[in-house]
């Protein structure tokens, strides 16, 4: 038998982890840039928070953009 290797719940968990990892990577990038620039602890924390916000916005944008390429159940019915 051939079928999907992941169940729906496992796929949801993997998707959630991938999304969290993407946002965390953008946040870590903001913090590391602030650290490399010689910023104080407050500036590094601000870079992390700004990275979290930017990562969430980028994720939202990418998910909306990607949904345009997915098939819709009502597509083509008129």
Residue pairs with C-beta under 8 A, 6 or more apart in sequence:
4 11
6 14
19 59
22 55
22 58
22 59
23 52
23 55
23 56
23 59
24 55
25 55
26 51
26 52
26 54
26 55
26 58
27 48
27 49
27 51
27 52
27 55
28 48
28 51
29 51
30 47
30 48
30 50
30 51
30 52
30 54
31 44
31 45
31 47
31 48
31 51
32 47
33 47
34 43
34 44
34 46
34 47
34 48
35 44
35 47
37 43
39 47
